[in-house]
Amino acid sequence: MTTPAIEVRGLHRSYGTGAGAFEAVRGVDLSVEAGTITALLGTNGAGKTSTLEVVEGLAAASAGTVRVLGLDPVADRDAVRRRTAVLLQESGFSGDLTVRETLLQWAGTLTSPRPVEEVLGRLGLESRADVRVRALSGGEERRLDLACALLGRPEVLLLDEPTTGLDPESRRDVWELVRDLRHAGTTVLLTTHYLEEAEELADRLAIMHAGRIVREGTPAEVAAGHPSVIRLDEATAPAWLDDLGARRVVRGGTVTLETDDLQATLTTLLVRAEREGVRLDGLEARAATLESVFLAIADQPADRSPEGALA
């Protein structure tokens, strides 16, 4: 078996000391295979960014181990930084420099950068090369961020909320760029609030809640085992719905049936309604989705210890 490009074991990260310490990450295990995209999901305060900062080498773990390309991102920082790239939520580039000047400046900090003109072409920024950063659109700024990340030929790319604030078209452009990097062999670990983004990009997902990873796997594996739902208007719902063996919830004038076998439950419902001449207004059936799994996890209590707290 090959060594994972990123391996996290028993990771804890706390803020502060003593009785006032906040434990943001509470024993996280995570493996990211080389040449894949893994999305780290979670509600605000779940510990995503706190975890990513340790993987990036920007902060030390309170406990546990992290290895990036087999190296400690803190103790072996110089070696790790030459082989990785980080895209933060905000880049902080000078608005007075042009796109080309920004890339040249960034290339000057690298050991063996790609040619700037090559990166401009790859990111579709040739026509904007002489435009000052302050005049770029949000999507163009994110392309510039990625261009800087690509200059160092990274084996591992760490992306923290890479498309926050972008319009749908710009977001999909960034997705395409990230896919291209994966196809070229780059390993990508990203955090995102956008479930569609995770479904579109990720080979594997890890969902964090209250400092722990509570569900992980491929998108299909994460959704598997979560109930599908059938909804219909309460006003026309027949009294025999409980006979279907599905969990029944009534809220806001809508009846929701949760079932582990959508086809069988829906078939039984429709056949009986047809036989008895019952009209099922507002009928809607939906298989388990990443959104439904995520919302169910988000509704769970945080279960923090007294000395712990959200990051």
C-alpha positions as CSV (number, residue, x, y, z in Angstrom):
1,M,0.0,0.0,0.0
2,T,1.2,3.5,-0.8
3,T,1.8,6.0,2.0
4,P,-1.0,8.6,2.2
5,A,0.0,12.1,1.0
6,I,-1.6,13.5,4.2
7,E,-2.1,11.5,7.3
8,V,-3.6,12.8,10.5
9,R,-3.8,10.6,13.7
10,G,-5.4,11.5,17.0
11,L,-5.2,15.2,16.3
12,H,-6.2,17.6,19.1
13,R,-5.9,21.4,19.1
14,S,-6.7,23.6,22.0
15,Y,-6.8,27.4,22.5
16,G,-5.7,28.8,25.8
17,T,-4.6,26.9,28.9
18,G,-6.1,25.7,32.2
19,A,-9.8,25.9,33.0
20,G,-10.4,28.4,30.2
21,A,-8.9,26.2,27.4
22,F,-11.1,25.7,24.3
23,E,-10.7,22.4,22.6
24,A,-11.4,23.0,18.9
25,V,-10.2,19.6,17.5
26,R,-10.9,16.5,19.5
27,G,-9.1,13.5,18.2
28,V,-9.3,13.7,14.4
29,D,-8.0,10.8,12.1
30,L,-7.8,11.6,8.4
31,S,-6.0,10.0,5.4
32,V,-5.7,11.6,2.0
33,E,-4.4,9.4,-0.7
34,A,-2.0,10.8,-3.3
35,G,-3.6,12.3,-6.4
36,T,-7.1,12.6,-4.9
37,I,-9.4,15.4,-3.7
38,T,-10.7,15.2,-0.2
39,A,-13.3,17.8,1.1
40,L,-13.5,18.6,4.8
41,L,-17.0,19.7,5.6
42,G,-18.6,21.0,8.8
43,T,-20.8,23.7,10.3
44,N,-19.2,26.9,11.6
45,G,-17.1,26.1,14.6
46,A,-16.8,22.4,13.7
47,G,-13.0,22.6,13.7
48,K,-12.3,22.5,9.9
49,T,-9.9,25.5,9.7
50,S,-8.3,24.6,13.0
51,T,-7.5,21.2,11.5
52,L,-6.3,22.6,8.2
53,E,-4.0,25.1,9.9
54,V,-2.2,22.3,11.6
55,V,-1.9,20.4,8.3
56,E,-0.5,23.5,6.7
57,G,2.1,23.9,9.4
58,L,0.7,27.3,10.5
59,A,0.0,25.9,14.0
60,A,1.2,23.0,16.2
61,A,-1.0,20.2,17.3
62,S,-1.8,20.0,21.0
63,A,-1.7,16.3,20.7
64,G,-1.5,13.7,17.9
65,T,0.5,13.5,14.8
66,V,0.3,15.0,11.3
67,R,2.4,13.9,8.3
68,V,2.4,15.6,4.9
69,L,4.3,13.6,2.3
70,G,5.7,11.7,5.2
71,L,7.1,14.8,6.9
72,D,6.1,16.8,10.0
73,P,4.6,20.1,8.6
74,V,6.0,22.0,11.7
75,A,9.4,20.3,12.4
76,D,10.1,19.8,8.7
77,R,8.5,23.1,7.6
78,D,11.2,24.1,5.0
79,A,11.0,20.7,3.3
80,V,7.2,20.6,3.3
81,R,6.7,24.1,2.1
82,R,8.8,23.4,-1.0
83,R,6.4,20.6,-2.0
84,T,3.1,22.1,-1.0
85,A,1.0,25.2,-1.6
86,V,-1.7,26.8,0.5
87,L,-4.6,28.9,-0.7
88,L,-6.1,30.9,2.2
89,Q,-9.6,32.5,2.3
90,E,-8.0,35.9,1.6
91,S,-4.7,36.4,-0.2
92,G,-3.8,40.0,0.8
93,F,-2.1,40.9,-2.5
94,S,-1.2,44.5,-3.1
95,G,-3.8,46.2,-5.2
96,D,-1.2,48.4,-6.8
97,L,0.7,45.6,-8.5
98,T,-0.4,44.1,-11.8
99,V,-1.2,40.4,-12.1
100,R,2.2,39.7,-13.8
101,E,4.1,41.8,-11.1
102,T,2.4,39.9,-8.4
103,L,3.3,36.5,-9.9
104,L,6.9,37.7,-10.4
105,Q,7.1,38.8,-6.8
106,W,5.8,35.5,-5.6
107,A,8.1,33.5,-7.9
108,G,11.0,35.3,-6.3
109,T,10.3,33.5,-3.0
110,L,10.3,30.0,-4.6
111,T,13.2,27.7,-5.2
112,S,12.2,26.4,-8.6
113,P,9.1,28.2,-9.9
114,R,7.2,27.6,-13.1
115,P,7.6,30.3,-15.7
116,V,5.2,33.1,-15.0
117,E,4.0,33.2,-18.6
118,E,3.2,29.5,-18.4
119,V,1.1,30.0,-15.3
120,L,-0.7,33.0,-16.8
121,G,-1.7,30.8,-19.7
122,R,-2.8,27.9,-17.6
123,L,-5.1,30.1,-15.5
124,G,-6.5,32.0,-18.4
125,L,-5.0,35.3,-17.1
126,E,-2.9,36.3,-20.2
127,S,-5.3,39.1,-21.1
128,R,-5.3,40.4,-17.5
129,A,-1.5,40.2,-17.0
130,D,-1.0,44.0,-17.0
131,V,-4.2,44.8,-15.0
132,R,-3.7,46.0,-11.4
133,V,-5.0,43.5,-8.8
134,R,-7.5,46.1,-7.5
135,A,-9.3,46.1,-10.9
136,L,-9.8,42.3,-11.0
137,S,-13.2,40.6,-10.4
138,G,-13.6,38.2,-7.6
139,G,-13.2,35.2,-9.9
140,E,-10.1,36.7,-11.4
141,E,-8.6,37.3,-8.0
142,R,-9.2,33.6,-7.1
143,R,-7.5,32.6,-10.4
144,L,-4.5,34.7,-9.3
145,D,-4.5,33.0,-5.9
146,L,-4.4,29.6,-7.7
147,A,-1.7,30.9,-10.1
148,C,0.5,31.7,-7.1
149,A,-0.1,28.3,-5.7
150,L,0.8,26.6,-9.0
151,L,4.1,28.5,-9.4
152,G,5.8,26.2,-6.9
153,R,4.7,23.0,-8.7
154,P,3.0,21.6,-5.5
155,E,2.5,18.0,-4.9
156,V,-0.1,18.8,-2.3
157,L,-2.5,21.8,-2.5
158,L,-4.4,22.9,0.6
159,L,-7.5,25.1,-0.1
160,D,-9.4,26.9,2.6
161,E,-12.9,27.9,1.3
162,P,-11.6,28.4,-2.3
163,T,-14.8,29.8,-3.8
164,T,-16.3,31.8,-1.0
165,G,-17.9,34.9,-2.3
166,L,-17.7,34.0,-6.0
167,D,-20.6,34.0,-8.5
168,P,-21.7,30.6,-9.8
169,E,-19.8,31.0,-13.1
170,S,-16.5,31.9,-11.4
171,R,-17.1,29.1,-8.9
172,R,-17.4,26.5,-11.7
173,D,-14.3,27.9,-13.3
174,V,-12.3,27.3,-10.1
175,W,-13.8,23.8,-9.9
176,E,-12.5,23.0,-13.4
177,L,-9.0,24.2,-12.4
178,V,-9.0,22.1,-9.3
179,R,-10.0,19.0,-11.3
180,D,-7.2,19.7,-13.8
181,L,-4.7,19.7,-10.9
182,R,-6.0,16.4,-9.6
183,H,-5.8,14.9,-13.1
184,A,-2.1,16.1,-13.2
185,G,-1.4,14.2,-10.0
186,T,-1.7,16.9,-7.4
187,T,-3.3,15.9,-4.0
188,V,-5.9,18.4,-2.9
189,L,-7.4,18.9,0.6
190,L,-10.1,21.6,0.8
191,T,-12.6,23.0,3.2
192,T,-15.9,24.3,1.9
193,H,-19.3,25.4,3.1
194,Y,-20.8,24.5,-0.3
195,L,-22.2,21.0,-0.4
196,E,-22.6,21.1,-4.2
197,E,-18.8,21.9,-4.4
198,A,-17.9,18.9,-2.3
199,E,-20.2,16.6,-4.4
200,E,-18.7,18.0,-7.7
201,L,-15.1,17.8,-6.7
202,A,-14.3,15.4,-4.0
203,D,-13.3,11.7,-4.3
204,R,-13.8,11.5,-0.5
205,L,-15.6,13.5,2.1
206,A,-15.0,14.0,5.8
207,I,-17.7,15.7,7.8
208,M,-16.7,17.4,11.1
209,H,-19.0,18.2,14.0
210,A,-17.9,19.6,17.4
211,G,-14.3,19.0,16.7
212,R,-14.6,15.4,15.5
213,I,-15.0,13.7,12.1
214,V,-18.4,12.0,12.4
215,R,-18.9,10.7,8.9
216,E,-16.4,10.0,6.0
217,G,-16.2,8.1,2.8
218,T,-17.1,8.6,-0.9
219,P,-20.1,10.9,-1.5
220,A,-22.2,7.7,-2.1
221,E,-20.9,6.0,1.0
222,V,-21.6,9.1,3.2
223,A,-25.3,9.1,1.9
224,A,-25.7,5.4,2.2
225,G,-27.6,4.3,5.3
226,H,-29.2,7.7,5.7
227,P,-33.0,7.5,5.3
228,S,-34.8,8.6,2.1
229,V,-37.9,10.8,2.5
230,I,-41.4,10.9,1.2
231,R,-43.4,14.1,1.8
232,L,-47.1,14.9,1.2
233,D,-49.7,17.4,2.5
234,E,-51.1,16.6,5.9
235,A,-54.6,17.6,4.8
236,T,-54.8,14.7,2.3
237,A,-52.6,12.2,4.1
238,P,-54.4,8.9,4.6
239,A,-54.8,7.5,8.1
240,W,-53.0,4.2,7.1
241,L,-49.6,5.8,6.5
242,D,-48.3,4.1,9.7
243,D,-49.0,0.8,8.1
244,L,-46.0,1.4,5.7
245,G,-43.5,0.9,8.5
246,A,-41.7,4.2,7.9
247,R,-41.0,6.8,10.6
248,R,-43.6,9.5,10.4
249,V,-43.0,13.2,11.2
250,V,-45.6,16.0,10.9
251,R,-44.4,19.6,10.7
252,G,-45.9,22.7,9.3
253,G,-48.8,21.0,7.5
254,T,-46.4,18.4,5.8
255,V,-46.1,14.7,6.6
256,T,-42.6,13.3,6.2
257,L,-42.0,9.6,6.0
258,E,-38.4,8.4,6.5
259,T,-37.5,5.1,5.0
260,D,-34.5,2.9,4.3
261,D,-36.1,1.4,1.2
262,L,-37.5,4.3,-0.9
263,Q,-38.7,2.2,-3.8
264,A,-40.6,-0.4,-1.7
265,T,-42.2,2.2,0.5
266,L,-43.2,4.5,-2.4
267,T,-44.6,1.6,-4.4
268,T,-46.7,0.4,-1.5
269,L,-48.0,3.9,-0.9
270,L,-48.9,4.5,-4.5
271,V,-50.5,1.1,-5.1
272,R,-52.7,1.4,-2.0
273,A,-53.6,5.1,-2.7
274,E,-54.7,4.0,-6.3
275,R,-56.7,1.1,-5.0
276,E,-58.5,3.2,-2.4
277,G,-59.0,6.3,-4.6
278,V,-56.9,8.5,-2.4
279,R,-55.3,11.6,-3.8
280,L,-51.8,12.4,-2.4
281,D,-51.4,16.2,-2.7
282,G,-47.9,17.6,-2.5
283,L,-46.3,14.2,-3.0
284,E,-42.5,14.3,-3.2
285,A,-40.0,11.5,-2.9
286,R,-36.3,12.1,-2.5
287,A,-33.4,9.7,-2.0
288,A,-30.8,10.5,0.7
289,T,-28.5,13.3,-0.3
290,L,-25.3,14.9,1.1
291,E,-27.5,17.8,2.2
292,S,-29.8,15.6,4.2
293,V,-26.9,13.9,5.9
294,F,-25.2,17.2,6.6
295,L,-28.3,18.8,8.1
296,A,-29.0,15.7,10.3
297,I,-25.4,15.9,11.6
298,A,-25.7,19.7,12.2
299,D,-28.9,19.1,14.3
300,Q,-27.0,16.9,16.7
301,P,-26.0,18.4,20.0
302,A,-22.3,19.5,20.2
303,D,-21.6,17.3,23.2
304,R,-18.7,19.4,24.3
305,S,-17.0,18.6,27.6
306,P,-17.3,21.4,30.2
307,E,-13.8,22.7,29.5
308,G,-14.2,22.5,25.7
309,A,-15.8,24.9,23.2
310,L,-16.2,25.6,19.6
311,A,-13.4,27.1,17.6
